[in-house]
Amino acid sequence: MPSTNTRVILLLALAGFASMASMRITDAMLPALSQAFERPVADVAQNITVFAIAYGLMQLCYGPLGDRYGTLRVIGLATLACALGAIGSALAGSLSSLLLFRTLSGATAAAIIPLSMAWVGNNVGYEARQVTLAHMLSGAVMGLITGQVMGGLLADTLGWQAAFLVLALLFLLAGGLLTGAVLREPTLAPPGQASGGVAFLARLSGVLAIPRARQILALVFLEGIAAFGALAFAASHLHERLGVSLTMAGLLVALFGVGGLLFAALARPLVARLGETGLAALGGLLMGAGFCLVALAPGPGLAAGGAFAAGLGFYMMHSTLQTNATQMAPAARGTAMAVFAGCLFLGQSVGVSLGALVLRLAGSGVLLALAGAWLLVLGLVFARRLRGWKAEPGAEAPGPLDAPKNS
């Protein structure tokens, strides 16, 4: 891979780090927010829901913006804008204010990861794409880990506001470096063809007209409901069930991300040995067992093992979904990957809302166990669909990139 591409991928990983840290920053601090605003945990969890809704809906804007103005340019500016949402969240004096600025944070962070995947899709051949995505997204996984740990740690020590101020600094750093890179080398983000709403709707309808694309989007939506819906309440569950501090609860749940890092490190041999079908099936099995173990664990040790297994399984299956998504509409990858990410995080918003309902009715243990069962079935269904796709004529030879181009 050219050295320029390598530098870009490192910068995208840094931006993805900040984005995912922002998404997960409030998971472990929900009890602290509940105390600060004198509202139940299920109510303050709405900040996760509004973030995810804004994140998902804004994909419909960033996809065509990336196609029109260049993905790297849009990512850099959006990352800088993320700092505003983080600062506003730190200064929020009421739950309604926090919800407003978390909505802004979700709307601006929405550009980063999906457009990064689109850039990789346009510049890396299919045969190396899954490994490249795994390496680039290791930055996002580190952000997930850091967000969960930092949220609990700073809520226990300096106060929950400090976590958002640290986030603001991260966004300024990542956005500044990306924007600076584009200014120095404008060819990294060449503008595309001018297109309006009609052209975007045409691209969107083109994506949705593809049967395999519809199936991939449905799978990732269902994945987001169960995986992220459960993850949002996992730290609170461990804090209440095991009596551990918010810091410890955040550390335990952060092992979900460590499982993702292990997959990123071993992506090449795992892809070669298991193939896409094996990754999907084993990923579902690990997620099912992992979330059930977190739900029922009598102590921190077993909870840690469950979180790690669930994370490893999630990234096995999700990486396979991502790789297939990059190929579902090659002529409009920016739009296609934006819709893919939108479905994932709209699924998260539905999952958190459903999770809050289950939390009130049956408790967090039942919520986590149900999510595990859901993901187990989903992984097996995805593996079956992959076998069907591989059996289709020409399925073994995904088209190479006609002409790799920066965008």
C-alpha beads as a LAMMPS data file, in Angstrom:
LAMMPS data file: protein, C-alpha beads

407 atoms
406 bonds

1 atom types
1 bond types

-500.0 500.0 xlo xhi
-500.0 500.0 ylo yhi
-500.0 500.0 zlo zhi

Masses

1 110.0

Atoms # bond

1 1 1 0.000 0.000 0.000
2 1 1 1.416 3.422 -0.863
3 1 1 2.837 5.398 2.042
4 1 1 0.291 8.179 1.464
5 1 1 -2.547 5.702 1.935
6 1 1 -0.911 4.427 5.107
7 1 1 -0.719 7.943 6.560
8 1 1 -4.341 8.593 5.671
9 1 1 -5.472 5.360 7.319
10 1 1 -3.607 6.310 10.510
11 1 1 -5.360 9.692 10.560
12 1 1 -8.721 8.046 9.936
13 1 1 -8.010 5.666 12.807
14 1 1 -7.330 8.666 15.065
15 1 1 -10.595 10.316 14.044
16 1 1 -12.431 7.027 14.513
17 1 1 -10.890 6.763 17.983
18 1 1 -12.405 10.094 19.013
19 1 1 -15.748 9.272 17.397
20 1 1 -16.200 5.944 19.175
21 1 1 -14.976 7.378 22.480
22 1 1 -17.722 9.988 22.192
23 1 1 -20.328 7.347 21.426
24 1 1 -19.508 5.220 24.481
25 1 1 -18.402 7.928 26.929
26 1 1 -21.650 7.940 28.925
27 1 1 -22.112 4.157 29.287
28 1 1 -20.239 3.814 32.573
29 1 1 -21.277 7.234 33.901
30 1 1 -25.050 6.615 33.681
31 1 1 -25.353 6.180 37.480
32 1 1 -23.418 9.439 37.991
33 1 1 -25.648 11.278 35.506
34 1 1 -28.693 9.786 37.214
35 1 1 -27.512 11.240 40.517
36 1 1 -26.506 14.600 39.030
37 1 1 -29.826 15.216 37.288
38 1 1 -31.948 13.317 39.847
39 1 1 -33.486 11.094 37.180
40 1 1 -33.647 7.276 36.788
41 1 1 -30.903 5.499 34.832
42 1 1 -33.421 4.607 32.113
43 1 1 -34.141 8.338 31.637
44 1 1 -30.536 9.552 31.444
45 1 1 -29.832 6.696 29.018
46 1 1 -31.810 8.772 26.518
47 1 1 -28.539 10.603 25.815
48 1 1 -27.306 7.409 24.140
49 1 1 -30.540 7.132 22.160
50 1 1 -30.480 10.693 20.805
51 1 1 -26.797 10.383 19.905
52 1 1 -27.535 7.214 17.942
53 1 1 -30.624 8.631 16.203
54 1 1 -28.724 11.730 15.063
55 1 1 -25.764 9.579 14.047
56 1 1 -27.953 7.306 11.961
57 1 1 -30.106 9.943 10.294
58 1 1 -27.172 12.156 9.349
59 1 1 -25.741 9.348 7.233
60 1 1 -28.278 10.405 4.621
61 1 1 -26.468 13.755 4.430
62 1 1 -22.833 12.726 4.761
63 1 1 -22.982 10.031 2.102
64 1 1 -23.729 12.458 -0.754
65 1 1 -21.545 15.174 0.813
66 1 1 -18.614 12.767 0.797
67 1 1 -19.335 11.780 -2.795
68 1 1 -19.545 15.463 -3.808
69 1 1 -16.761 17.202 -1.843
70 1 1 -14.384 14.335 -1.061
71 1 1 -14.623 12.024 1.915
72 1 1 -11.451 13.178 3.686
73 1 1 -12.411 16.845 3.510
74 1 1 -15.849 16.157 4.998
75 1 1 -14.394 13.910 7.719
76 1 1 -11.886 16.562 8.802
77 1 1 -14.433 19.372 9.086
78 1 1 -16.997 17.179 10.833
79 1 1 -14.391 16.044 13.356
80 1 1 -13.616 19.653 14.231
81 1 1 -17.348 20.320 14.636
82 1 1 -17.586 17.406 17.087
83 1 1 -15.654 19.479 19.619
84 1 1 -18.618 21.869 19.926
85 1 1 -20.954 19.092 21.004
86 1 1 -18.446 17.827 23.551
87 1 1 -17.932 21.278 25.087
88 1 1 -21.684 21.875 25.235
89 1 1 -22.208 18.525 26.963
90 1 1 -19.607 19.425 29.585
91 1 1 -21.412 22.696 30.322
92 1 1 -24.932 21.191 30.381
93 1 1 -26.845 22.183 33.506
94 1 1 -29.893 20.002 32.896
95 1 1 -30.771 16.703 31.284
96 1 1 -32.525 18.490 28.425
97 1 1 -29.362 20.502 27.690
98 1 1 -27.257 17.361 27.775
99 1 1 -29.639 15.655 25.358
100 1 1 -29.399 18.636 22.991
101 1 1 -25.603 18.618 22.854
102 1 1 -25.410 14.832 22.665
103 1 1 -27.678 15.083 19.634
104 1 1 -25.227 17.567 18.103
105 1 1 -22.348 15.232 18.934
106 1 1 -24.042 12.334 17.187
107 1 1 -24.901 14.434 14.150
108 1 1 -21.301 15.568 13.649
109 1 1 -19.559 12.301 14.573
110 1 1 -21.714 10.544 11.987
111 1 1 -19.365 11.460 9.151
112 1 1 -16.224 9.839 10.466
113 1 1 -16.364 6.050 10.380
114 1 1 -18.723 5.428 7.429
115 1 1 -16.868 7.843 5.152
116 1 1 -13.585 6.309 6.307
117 1 1 -14.886 2.914 5.185
118 1 1 -15.934 4.440 1.865
119 1 1 -12.423 5.855 1.388
120 1 1 -10.907 2.429 2.015
121 1 1 -13.417 0.901 -0.394
122 1 1 -12.299 3.322 -3.103
123 1 1 -8.573 2.916 -2.513
124 1 1 -7.906 -0.659 -1.374
125 1 1 -8.549 -3.774 -3.470
126 1 1 -11.188 -6.225 -2.269
127 1 1 -8.669 -8.975 -1.516
128 1 1 -6.943 -6.775 1.090
129 1 1 -9.949 -4.749 2.180
130 1 1 -11.132 -6.761 5.196
131 1 1 -7.672 -6.775 6.766
132 1 1 -7.210 -3.049 6.027
133 1 1 -10.594 -2.209 7.536
134 1 1 -9.740 -4.266 10.610
135 1 1 -6.464 -2.403 11.088
136 1 1 -7.987 1.031 10.500
137 1 1 -10.928 0.326 12.767
138 1 1 -8.582 -0.716 15.560
139 1 1 -8.454 3.009 16.299
140 1 1 -12.223 3.020 16.688
141 1 1 -12.039 0.019 19.006
142 1 1 -9.437 1.773 21.137
143 1 1 -11.829 4.713 21.277
144 1 1 -14.592 2.416 22.482
145 1 1 -12.326 1.098 25.238
146 1 1 -11.088 4.554 26.194
147 1 1 -14.581 6.037 26.206
148 1 1 -15.973 3.394 28.528
149 1 1 -13.013 3.504 30.909
150 1 1 -12.602 7.282 30.825
151 1 1 -16.312 7.873 31.418
152 1 1 -16.321 5.801 34.588
153 1 1 -12.894 6.898 35.817
154 1 1 -13.460 10.629 35.448
155 1 1 -17.004 10.388 36.819
156 1 1 -15.498 8.765 39.932
157 1 1 -12.678 11.332 40.266
158 1 1 -12.867 14.722 38.541
159 1 1 -16.566 14.611 37.677
160 1 1 -18.464 13.588 34.553
161 1 1 -17.955 17.007 32.930
162 1 1 -14.205 16.392 32.689
163 1 1 -14.777 13.440 30.367
164 1 1 -16.459 15.660 27.786
165 1 1 -13.675 18.247 27.972
166 1 1 -11.091 15.550 27.242
167 1 1 -13.234 14.490 24.282
168 1 1 -13.218 18.042 22.944
169 1 1 -9.413 18.046 22.944
170 1 1 -9.340 14.710 21.112
171 1 1 -11.656 15.990 18.399
172 1 1 -9.617 19.161 17.930
173 1 1 -6.427 17.117 17.555
174 1 1 -7.877 14.583 15.109
175 1 1 -9.788 17.148 13.069
176 1 1 -6.846 19.508 12.881
177 1 1 -4.479 16.819 11.592
178 1 1 -6.939 15.559 8.978
179 1 1 -7.853 19.024 7.739
180 1 1 -4.190 19.968 7.618
181 1 1 -3.384 16.880 5.555
182 1 1 -6.078 17.756 3.013
183 1 1 -4.884 21.371 2.811
184 1 1 -1.314 20.222 2.152
185 1 1 -2.370 17.581 -0.396
186 1 1 -5.705 18.558 -1.998
187 1 1 -5.522 15.472 -4.224
188 1 1 -6.360 13.381 -1.158
189 1 1 -9.940 14.687 -1.343
190 1 1 -10.811 15.592 -4.929
191 1 1 -14.350 16.938 -5.355
192 1 1 -16.785 14.770 -7.229
193 1 1 -19.547 15.608 -9.626
194 1 1 -22.116 18.150 -8.506
195 1 1 -25.300 16.396 -7.437
196 1 1 -28.524 17.493 -5.839
197 1 1 -31.272 15.819 -3.909
198 1 1 -32.663 14.053 -6.958
199 1 1 -29.282 12.483 -7.725
200 1 1 -28.883 11.381 -4.112
201 1 1 -32.320 9.794 -4.073
202 1 1 -31.426 8.019 -7.289
203 1 1 -28.249 6.616 -5.704
204 1 1 -30.143 5.651 -2.559
205 1 1 -32.885 3.909 -4.502
206 1 1 -30.203 2.190 -6.557
207 1 1 -28.625 0.785 -3.394
208 1 1 -31.974 -0.344 -1.983
209 1 1 -32.919 -1.986 -5.283
210 1 1 -30.136 -4.552 -4.827
211 1 1 -31.507 -7.633 -2.991
212 1 1 -28.209 -8.455 -1.286
213 1 1 -27.854 -4.846 -0.130
214 1 1 -31.285 -4.973 1.501
215 1 1 -30.326 -8.148 3.339
216 1 1 -27.008 -6.713 4.546
217 1 1 -28.739 -3.545 5.775
218 1 1 -31.381 -5.579 7.617
219 1 1 -28.706 -7.717 9.268
220 1 1 -26.667 -4.747 10.469
221 1 1 -29.819 -3.020 11.785
222 1 1 -30.704 -6.101 13.844
223 1 1 -27.080 -6.373 14.991
224 1 1 -27.143 -2.774 16.218
225 1 1 -30.363 -3.315 18.181
226 1 1 -28.982 -6.212 20.200
227 1 1 -25.253 -5.507 20.503
228 1 1 -25.259 -1.771 21.195
229 1 1 -28.568 -1.856 23.058
230 1 1 -27.098 -4.352 25.522
231 1 1 -23.683 -2.697 25.693
232 1 1 -25.234 0.600 26.800
233 1 1 -26.519 -0.989 30.020
234 1 1 -23.716 -3.499 30.705
235 1 1 -21.638 -1.215 32.941
236 1 1 -24.658 -0.145 34.997
237 1 1 -25.623 -3.821 35.346
238 1 1 -22.195 -4.760 36.721
239 1 1 -22.107 -1.696 38.992
240 1 1 -25.409 -2.693 40.581
241 1 1 -25.113 -6.510 40.487
242 1 1 -21.509 -6.847 41.645
243 1 1 -21.214 -3.633 43.664
244 1 1 -18.082 -2.499 41.814
245 1 1 -17.152 1.141 41.237
246 1 1 -18.019 2.960 38.027
247 1 1 -14.338 2.832 37.098
248 1 1 -14.193 -0.944 37.534
249 1 1 -17.489 -1.417 35.694
250 1 1 -16.131 0.630 32.797
251 1 1 -12.911 -1.393 32.766
252 1 1 -14.816 -4.675 32.683
253 1 1 -17.063 -3.606 29.815
254 1 1 -14.058 -2.145 27.987
255 1 1 -12.839 -5.714 27.524
256 1 1 -15.495 -5.860 24.795
257 1 1 -13.197 -3.551 22.859
258 1 1 -10.106 -5.569 23.779
259 1 1 -11.752 -8.518 22.061
260 1 1 -12.079 -6.312 19.004
261 1 1 -8.395 -5.419 19.168
262 1 1 -7.472 -9.091 19.263
263 1 1 -9.510 -9.655 16.126
264 1 1 -7.817 -6.698 14.425
265 1 1 -4.395 -8.123 15.304
266 1 1 -5.290 -11.608 14.065
267 1 1 -7.529 -10.569 11.177
268 1 1 -5.338 -11.952 8.392
269 1 1 -4.942 -15.522 9.746
270 1 1 -8.535 -15.645 10.992
271 1 1 -9.940 -14.586 7.621
272 1 1 -7.706 -17.125 5.866
273 1 1 -8.581 -19.977 8.231
274 1 1 -12.285 -19.417 8.928
275 1 1 -13.474 -17.558 5.857
276 1 1 -16.429 -15.192 5.953
277 1 1 -18.949 -17.924 6.806
278 1 1 -16.881 -19.185 9.727
279 1 1 -16.336 -15.679 11.086
280 1 1 -20.078 -14.969 11.038
281 1 1 -21.082 -18.236 12.724
282 1 1 -18.342 -18.218 15.365
283 1 1 -18.938 -14.522 15.993
284 1 1 -22.598 -15.174 16.747
285 1 1 -21.730 -18.038 19.101
286 1 1 -19.194 -15.932 21.010
287 1 1 -21.595 -12.997 21.338
288 1 1 -24.381 -15.249 22.583
289 1 1 -22.187 -16.889 25.210
290 1 1 -20.446 -13.645 26.160
291 1 1 -23.508 -11.496 26.826
292 1 1 -25.201 -14.321 28.758
293 1 1 -22.071 -14.664 30.897
294 1 1 -22.034 -10.921 31.640
295 1 1 -25.708 -11.176 32.603
296 1 1 -25.219 -14.055 35.047
297 1 1 -21.613 -13.689 36.256
298 1 1 -21.293 -13.905 40.058
299 1 1 -17.981 -12.039 40.068
300 1 1 -15.767 -9.692 38.046
301 1 1 -13.591 -12.466 36.597
302 1 1 -16.366 -14.226 34.706
303 1 1 -17.882 -10.887 33.702
304 1 1 -14.539 -9.897 32.194
305 1 1 -14.371 -13.129 30.208
306 1 1 -17.908 -12.632 28.951
307 1 1 -17.271 -9.057 27.818
308 1 1 -14.083 -10.119 26.032
309 1 1 -15.806 -13.018 24.246
310 1 1 -18.737 -10.823 23.210
311 1 1 -16.374 -8.208 21.782
312 1 1 -14.306 -10.724 19.854
313 1 1 -17.483 -12.234 18.424
314 1 1 -18.968 -8.864 17.534
315 1 1 -15.950 -7.755 15.525
316 1 1 -15.725 -11.133 13.786
317 1 1 -19.267 -10.788 12.499
318 1 1 -19.364 -7.027 12.021
319 1 1 -16.101 -6.942 10.073
320 1 1 -17.580 -9.537 7.724
321 1 1 -20.727 -7.450 7.323
322 1 1 -18.607 -4.364 6.615
323 1 1 -16.555 -6.104 3.969
324 1 1 -19.656 -7.307 2.151
325 1 1 -21.189 -3.843 2.472
326 1 1 -18.244 -2.196 0.685
327 1 1 -19.035 -4.328 -2.360
328 1 1 -22.833 -4.074 -2.375
329 1 1 -22.915 -0.875 -4.500
330 1 1 -19.426 -0.061 -5.891
331 1 1 -20.704 2.820 -8.039
332 1 1 -21.919 4.762 -4.974
333 1 1 -19.823 3.540 -2.066
334 1 1 -20.114 6.795 -0.110
335 1 1 -23.891 6.591 -0.145
336 1 1 -23.951 2.820 0.393
337 1 1 -21.629 2.884 3.400
338 1 1 -23.495 5.842 4.868
339 1 1 -26.753 3.890 4.686
340 1 1 -24.976 0.865 6.191
341 1 1 -23.723 2.900 9.159
342 1 1 -27.093 4.610 9.469
343 1 1 -28.845 1.258 9.805
344 1 1 -26.343 0.131 12.454
345 1 1 -26.806 3.177 14.646
346 1 1 -30.525 3.535 14.106
347 1 1 -30.538 -0.037 15.349
348 1 1 -28.616 1.170 18.396
349 1 1 -31.210 3.853 19.112
350 1 1 -34.005 1.282 18.868
351 1 1 -31.973 -1.106 21.017
352 1 1 -31.395 1.421 23.802
353 1 1 -35.094 2.330 23.831
354 1 1 -36.117 -1.333 23.930
355 1 1 -33.423 -1.973 26.522
356 1 1 -34.777 0.759 28.783
357 1 1 -38.218 -0.852 28.541
358 1 1 -36.874 -4.325 29.373
359 1 1 -34.824 -2.779 32.201
360 1 1 -37.972 -1.376 33.794
361 1 1 -39.991 -4.576 33.285
362 1 1 -37.507 -7.387 33.919
363 1 1 -34.094 -6.016 34.901
364 1 1 -30.696 -5.704 33.265
365 1 1 -29.801 -9.392 33.559
366 1 1 -32.742 -10.428 31.392
367 1 1 -31.880 -7.650 28.935
368 1 1 -28.312 -8.894 28.450
369 1 1 -29.345 -12.553 28.168
370 1 1 -31.984 -11.757 25.548
371 1 1 -29.421 -9.774 23.553
372 1 1 -27.034 -12.735 23.645
373 1 1 -29.686 -15.116 22.320
374 1 1 -30.634 -12.603 19.609
375 1 1 -27.039 -12.267 18.411
376 1 1 -26.443 -16.017 18.427
377 1 1 -29.358 -16.553 16.054
378 1 1 -28.333 -13.565 13.923
379 1 1 -24.803 -14.896 13.438
380 1 1 -26.088 -18.268 12.287
381 1 1 -28.578 -16.650 9.898
382 1 1 -25.831 -14.441 8.432
383 1 1 -23.547 -17.452 7.955
384 1 1 -26.325 -19.239 6.082
385 1 1 -26.906 -16.222 3.824
386 1 1 -23.174 -16.034 3.087
387 1 1 -23.172 -19.653 1.952
388 1 1 -26.059 -18.843 -0.365
389 1 1 -24.290 -15.799 -1.806
390 1 1 -21.086 -17.756 -2.392
391 1 1 -23.068 -20.316 -4.379
392 1 1 -24.360 -17.661 -6.783
393 1 1 -22.692 -17.452 -10.235
394 1 1 -19.643 -15.169 -10.190
395 1 1 -19.753 -14.776 -6.416
396 1 1 -16.211 -16.047 -5.943
397 1 1 -14.720 -13.212 -7.953
398 1 1 -15.652 -9.839 -6.508
399 1 1 -14.752 -7.171 -8.963
400 1 1 -11.376 -5.493 -8.446
401 1 1 -11.212 -1.746 -8.318
402 1 1 -11.135 -0.362 -11.813
403 1 1 -8.905 2.540 -10.816
404 1 1 -8.088 3.227 -7.171
405 1 1 -8.732 6.861 -6.421
406 1 1 -8.565 9.128 -3.417
407 1 1 -11.842 10.655 -2.343

Bonds

1 1 1 2
2 1 2 3
3 1 3 4
4 1 4 5
5 1 5 6
6 1 6 7
7 1 7 8
8 1 8 9
9 1 9 10
10 1 10 11
11 1 11 12
12 1 12 13
13 1 13 14
14 1 14 15
15 1 15 16
16 1 16 17
17 1 17 18
18 1 18 19
19 1 19 20
20 1 20 21
21 1 21 22
22 1 22 23
23 1 23 24
24 1 24 25
25 1 25 26
26 1 26 27
27 1 27 28
28 1 28 29
29 1 29 30
30 1 30 31
31 1 31 32
32 1 32 33
33 1 33 34
34 1 34 35
35 1 35 36
36 1 36 37
37 1 37 38
38 1 38 39
39 1 39 40
40 1 40 41
41 1 41 42
42 1 42 43
43 1 43 44
44 1 44 45
45 1 45 46
46 1 46 47
47 1 47 48
48 1 48 49
49 1 49 50
50 1 50 51
51 1 51 52
52 1 52 53
53 1 53 54
54 1 54 55
55 1 55 56
56 1 56 57
57 1 57 58
58 1 58 59
59 1 59 60
60 1 60 61
61 1 61 62
62 1 62 63
63 1 63 64
64 1 64 65
65 1 65 66
66 1 66 67
67 1 67 68
68 1 68 69
69 1 69 70
70 1 70 71
71 1 71 72
72 1 72 73
73 1 73 74
74 1 74 75
75 1 75 76
76 1 76 77
77 1 77 78
78 1 78 79
79 1 79 80
80 1 80 81
81 1 81 82
82 1 82 83
83 1 83 84
84 1 84 85
85 1 85 86
86 1 86 87
87 1 87 88
88 1 88 89
89 1 89 90
90 1 90 91
91 1 91 92
92 1 92 93
93 1 93 94
94 1 94 95
95 1 95 96
96 1 96 97
97 1 97 98
98 1 98 99
99 1 99 100
100 1 100 101
101 1 101 102
102 1 102 103
103 1 103 104
104 1 104 105
105 1 105 106
106 1 106 107
107 1 107 108
108 1 108 109
109 1 109 110
110 1 110 111
111 1 111 112
112 1 112 113
113 1 113 114
114 1 114 115
115 1 115 116
116 1 116 117
117 1 117 118
118 1 118 119
119 1 119 120
120 1 120 121
121 1 121 122
122 1 122 123
123 1 123 124
124 1 124 125
125 1 125 126
126 1 126 127
127 1 127 128
128 1 128 129
129 1 129 130
130 1 130 131
131 1 131 132
132 1 132 133
133 1 133 134
134 1 134 135
135 1 135 136
136 1 136 137
137 1 137 138
138 1 138 139
139 1 139 140
140 1 140 141
141 1 141 142
142 1 142 143
143 1 143 144
144 1 144 145
145 1 145 146
146 1 146 147
147 1 147 148
148 1 148 149
149 1 149 150
150 1 150 151
151 1 151 152
152 1 152 153
153 1 153 154
154 1 154 155
155 1 155 156
156 1 156 157
157 1 157 158
158 1 158 159
159 1 159 160
160 1 160 161
161 1 161 162
162 1 162 163
163 1 163 164
164 1 164 165
165 1 165 166
166 1 166 167
167 1 167 168
168 1 168 169
169 1 169 170
170 1 170 171
171 1 171 172
172 1 172 173
173 1 173 174
174 1 174 175
175 1 175 176
176 1 176 177
177 1 177 178
178 1 178 179
179 1 179 180
180 1 180 181
181 1 181 182
182 1 182 183
183 1 183 184
184 1 184 185
185 1 185 186
186 1 186 187
187 1 187 188
188 1 188 189
189 1 189 190
190 1 190 191
191 1 191 192
192 1 192 193
193 1 193 194
194 1 194 195
195 1 195 196
196 1 196 197
197 1 197 198
198 1 198 199
199 1 199 200
200 1 200 201
201 1 201 202
202 1 202 203
203 1 203 204
204 1 204 205
205 1 205 206
206 1 206 207
207 1 207 208
208 1 208 209
209 1 209 210
210 1 210 211
211 1 211 212
212 1 212 213
213 1 213 214
214 1 214 215
215 1 215 216
216 1 216 217
217 1 217 218
218 1 218 219
219 1 219 220
220 1 220 221
221 1 221 222
222 1 222 223
223 1 223 224
224 1 224 225
225 1 225 226
226 1 226 227
227 1 227 228
228 1 228 229
229 1 229 230
230 1 230 231
231 1 231 232
232 1 232 233
233 1 233 234
234 1 234 235
235 1 235 236
236 1 236 237
237 1 237 238
238 1 238 239
239 1 239 240
240 1 240 241
241 1 241 242
242 1 242 243
243 1 243 244
244 1 244 245
245 1 245 246
246 1 246 247
247 1 247 248
248 1 248 249
249 1 249 250
250 1 250 251
251 1 251 252
252 1 252 253
253 1 253 254
254 1 254 255
255 1 255 256
256 1 256 257
257 1 257 258
258 1 258 259
259 1 259 260
260 1 260 261
261 1 261 262
262 1 262 263
263 1 263 264
264 1 264 265
265 1 265 266
266 1 266 267
267 1 267 268
268 1 268 269
269 1 269 270
270 1 270 271
271 1 271 272
272 1 272 273
273 1 273 274
274 1 274 275
275 1 275 276
276 1 276 277
277 1 277 278
278 1 278 279
279 1 279 280
280 1 280 281
281 1 281 282
282 1 282 283
283 1 283 284
284 1 284 285
285 1 285 286
286 1 286 287
287 1 287 288
288 1 288 289
289 1 289 290
290 1 290 291
291 1 291 292
292 1 292 293
293 1 293 294
294 1 294 295
295 1 295 296
296 1 296 297
297 1 297 298
298 1 298 299
299 1 299 300
300 1 300 301
301 1 301 302
302 1 302 303
303 1 303 304
304 1 304 305
305 1 305 306
306 1 306 307
307 1 307 308
308 1 308 309
309 1 309 310
310 1 310 311
311 1 311 312
312 1 312 313
313 1 313 314
314 1 314 315
315 1 315 316
316 1 316 317
317 1 317 318
318 1 318 319
319 1 319 320
320 1 320 321
321 1 321 322
322 1 322 323
323 1 323 324
324 1 324 325
325 1 325 326
326 1 326 327
327 1 327 328
328 1 328 329
329 1 329 330
330 1 330 331
331 1 331 332
332 1 332 333
333 1 333 334
334 1 334 335
335 1 335 336
336 1 336 337
337 1 337 338
338 1 338 339
339 1 339 340
340 1 340 341
341 1 341 342
342 1 342 343
343 1 343 344
344 1 344 345
345 1 345 346
346 1 346 347
347 1 347 348
348 1 348 349
349 1 349 350
350 1 350 351
351 1 351 352
352 1 352 353
353 1 353 354
354 1 354 355
355 1 355 356
356 1 356 357
357 1 357 358
358 1 358 359
359 1 359 360
360 1 360 361
361 1 361 362
362 1 362 363
363 1 363 364
364 1 364 365
365 1 365 366
366 1 366 367
367 1 367 368
368 1 368 369
369 1 369 370
370 1 370 371
371 1 371 372
372 1 372 373
373 1 373 374
374 1 374 375
375 1 375 376
376 1 376 377
377 1 377 378
378 1 378 379
379 1 379 380
380 1 380 381
381 1 381 382
382 1 382 383
383 1 383 384
384 1 384 385
385 1 385 386
386 1 386 387
387 1 387 388
388 1 388 389
389 1 389 390
390 1 390 391
391 1 391 392
392 1 392 393
393 1 393 394
394 1 394 395
395 1 395 396
396 1 396 397
397 1 397 398
398 1 398 399
399 1 399 400
400 1 400 401
401 1 401 402
402 1 402 403
403 1 403 404
404 1 404 405
405 1 405 406
406 1 406 407
